[in-house]
């Protein structure tokens, strides 16, 4: 169901009045969660009891945050602007939507997460909390809101600063666990979809960077096993090593199976087209410069492909970027200018 549909729980919550009567229609449960990569359950959780006034405050905080996420669209309506999640680029002006059916591994982790919420562990170590989950239920629909933050101890016994609280008629050291509430939501889960505001924290919560690297390795292994990578100058090991830098991982992980199949099937025809482009290079210097500028993105490929023998050429120290653009089918022709360019803008500085 579209997030902006009138029956979607997120849209309903964003339109709720902040009166006690309206808020009482929403059920809330609050959970501390941590990752357990070594465990089959993958997550461990603890249910936290909140006072009634705190519960109402948390509900208001989420509703206010959802309302702040809405933008005015072309029809002058306030809506959630949503774009599809992409391994390669961050969506800064929209909520990134991840349809879990595209990734069985992620479905399994979300299932394990919700299972852990239903089975809190009485031995849960609060100080090792990775993130908080607030579950809201309205009209029999559930939504899970994630805040990727831990907890801290409200105890600071140093010579410079002390934290105490009043108990009866005296102030004593505070030893209680402190939980930060509210603030920015990192992502929320509704049905088969995850809606992401903070990609980095989404990937941490589901250990998804490891998954991206797994997809990268699968696609990379398939590419270097293709016949055009068995040339004397292909140096597939060097190419593989250079592609495993994190800046390229997302580009490789994003390549779809259909595109991989097309690479091998159409490589010969693409080489023929590239040969024709190269042969049509004008002799006049001015025209030559214009021609090379027009085919700028493609022109880089000529030092990476042996067009006569239909083999990849890759040398130590070379950048794999032109080949990744080629393999990922990112080179497009402008309808207006007929110039060739890369279809998407890549983030150049991604922290590993």
N, C-alpha and C positions, 0 to 999 in steps of 0.2 A: 504494500500500500504506500502510495506517495506520502512523504512526510507532511506535505501541505494539504492532504485530504482532510476534510472536516472530521472524519472518524478516527484519524490517527491520534494516538495518545499524546504525541509530542505537540501536535497542533492544538489539541484540547487543553493541555497543560498551559501552553503559552497564552491561551485565551481566558484562563480562569481568573476570576476576581480574587483579590488577596484577602477576602473576608474569612473569618473562622468557619462560617457555614460552608463556603466553597472548599476550603482547604481540608475540612473534615471528610470530604468525599474521596480524598486521596489517602491511600495506605502507604506507610513508609517503613522500610527496614534499613538499618545502617550496618555496614560490615567493614572490618579490617581484613586485608588480604595480603598474602605474600606468595611469591613464586617458589616452587619446589621442583626445580628441573630434574633432580635425581629421583623424584617420586613419580609413580604412575598416575597419581591424582593431579600432579602438576601445580595445584594450588592448595593452600591451607587458609582457612578463614576463621574469623571470630565474629559473632553477632554482638553488637553494642546497644545497650539500652539507653535511650535518650529521654530526658524529661519532656513533658508535654509542650512546654513553651519552646524548648530547643527544636523539637520535631517541627512545630509550626514555622520556626525561623528557617530551618533547612528547606522546607517546602517553598517558602517565599523566595529564598535565595535561588533555587533552581528555576522557578518560574520567571523571576526577574532576568536571570541569565538567558533563558530561552527567548524571552521577549527582546533582549538586546541583540540576539543573533539574527533577528529578522531584518530584512531590507525591503525598500520600496522597489517593486519591479516596474516593467513598462506600462502596466495597467493601473499604476498608482496604488497597488495593493501591497500590504506588508506580508512578505513570505520568507521562507527559508530558501536561500540560494544554495543549490547543491550541485556539485560536480563529482565525477567518478574518481575514486582513489587511483593514484598512479605511483608506481614504484620510483619513477624517475624525477618527478617534479612536485614541489609543494604547491598546493592550491591555497593561495593567500586570501582571496576575496570570496571564497565559497566554503561551505562545509563539504568535506570529502566523504563520499558514500562508498562503502565497501560491501558488495553483495557476497555474502559468505559462500553461496553455492559455487562460486568460482574457485574456492580453495577449501577442499575437504579437511586439510590439516588445521586450518583456522576454526572451522566448524567444531572440530573435536576439542580444541582448547576452550572455546566459548562454552561448550557443553560441560567440560570439566570445571570451568569457573562457576557456572550456575549451580552445578552439583555441590561444589564446596560451600556455597552460600546456604544451601539447604541442610548441610551437615557440618555445622561449626565445630571446631576442635576445642574442647575445654582446656587443652594444654597449649593453646596458641601462644607463641612468644611475641607479645605486642611490640617489643623494641625492634623486631625484624620486619615490621610491616613495610610492604612495597607500595600499596595504594589502597584507597578507600572506594567502596562501591555503595551507592545509595540506590535502593530499588523502590520505585514508585509504582503503585497499581491504581488504575482508574478505569472503571467500567470493564473490569476483567481483562484489561490489557496491562502488560508489564513493560517498564523501561528501566534500564540499568545505567546509571550515571557514574562515570569514573573520574576520580581525582588522583592523579599519580603523585602521592606524597606519603611519607611515613608519619610516625609519631615521635614525640620527644618527651623527655622527663622534665617536669617543672621543678627541678632541683638544681641549684647553683651554689654549692657550698665552697665559695672561694673567699679570699681575703678582700676582694674588690667588690663583689656583688652577691647579695643573698635574695632569694625569693621565699616569702612566707605568706601564710594566709591565716585569717582569724578563725580560731576554733574556740567556741565558748567565749571566755574573757581574755584569752591570750593568743598571741601570734606564734605559729609553729612552722617548722620547715615543711614545704610542700614536696611530697614524694610521689604525687599522683602522675599518671600518664596524661599528657596533654595532646588533644586531637584538634588540629585546625579544621574548621568547618567553612564551607562556602568557597567563594572565589571562582576562578575559571574552571569550567568543565573540560577535561581533556578529550573525552569521547563518550558517546552513549550508544547503547545497544537496544534495538527494537526489532523483534521478530528475527528475520534472516539478514538484517542489515546492521552495520556499524557505521555511525556517523562521527566523523573525526574532525576535531578542531586543532589538536596538537599531535602531528604525525609522529614526532619523536617519542612521546610518551605512550602513544598507542603501540608502537613497535616494541618499547620496553615491556609493557604490560603483557604482551603475548609472545615475547621473545622472538619477534618477527624479523629482526635483522638476520638472525641465523637462518630463517626460512628464505629470506631474499638471497643470501649467499648460496643456499642449496639450489634455488632456481637458477642462479647465475652459473653454478658449476654444471648443472644438468644441460643447460643450453650451450655452454661453452664446450663441453665434451662432445655434444652432438655436432657442433659446427666444425671443430677441428678433426672430426672423424670423416668428414665429407671428402670426396675425391680431389677437390681443388686445393686441399691442404697437404697433399703428399708430394709436392714439388721439392726439388733440391734446396730452394731458397725460401721455403715456406716457414721453416723454423717454428713449428707449432708449439713447442715447449716454451720458447721465448714469448710468443704471442699469448699463450695461456697465462704465463706468469704476469705479463704486463696488464692483462685484463682483470686480474684479481685485486688490483688496487680498488679501494672502496668507491672512488669516483666513477668507476665504470661498472660496478656491480649492479647498480639499479638499471642501467641501460640494458644489460644482458638479461637480467631477471624479467624485464618487461616484455621481451620477445615472445610472441604467442606461438603455439605449436603449428598453426597454419602457415605462419610466416617462415618458420624453420623449414617446413616441407617445401615451400615455394623457393627458398634459397637454392636448394640442390636442383630442383626441377628446372628452374629458369636461369641458372648461372651461365650456361652456354649462350643463351639468347641475350643476356645482359652484356656479355663480353662482345658480342657482335655489334650491339648498339654503341658500346663505348669505343670500339674500333672505328666506327663510322664517324663519331664525334671527333675523334682525334685526327682522322684523315681529312676532315673538312676544315681544319685550321687554316684561316686565310694567310696569305703571304705578306700582305700589306701590314706594316707594323702597327698602325693605328687600329685597323680592323682586327688584327690578331689580339691586341690587348682587350678590346671590347668583347671579342668572342670568348676569351679565357675568363673574363670577369663574369660573363653570363653563365658559363659552365663552372664557376669557381668551386663549388662543392664537389662536383663530379671530377674536376681536373685533378684534385688531390688523389683520386683513386688510381691514376695511371702509374704511380710509383709503387702501388701495392698489388697490382694485378698484372701478371704476364699474359697479355691478351692473345699472343700467338699460341701458347701452350695451355691456356685456360687454367692457370695456377696462381695461387696467392703468393705474394712476395712479402716477407716480413723480416726486417733486420733489427738487431739489438739496438735499443735506444729509440726506436720509432714509437710514435703514438698510435694506439689502436683505434683512436676515435673515428677517422674516416671509414674504416672497415665496419665499425659498429653501426655507424649511420647507414651504411650500405646493407648490412645483414638485417638490421631492424626495420628496413624499408622506410627510413625517415627522410629520404631525399625526394623532394616534390618539385613540380614545375608550377610557377606562379601563373595564374590564369590571366592576370593583367599585364605583367611585364615579360613573361616567359622566362624569367631568370630561374635558375635552380638553387634551391636552398634546403636547409634542414628544417623539418616540419615542426619540431618542438624546441623550446629553449631549455637547456640543461642547467641544473644547478652545479656550478663549478666547485663550490666549496662545501662539501658534505662531511660532517664530522663522523668519524668511525666510532 
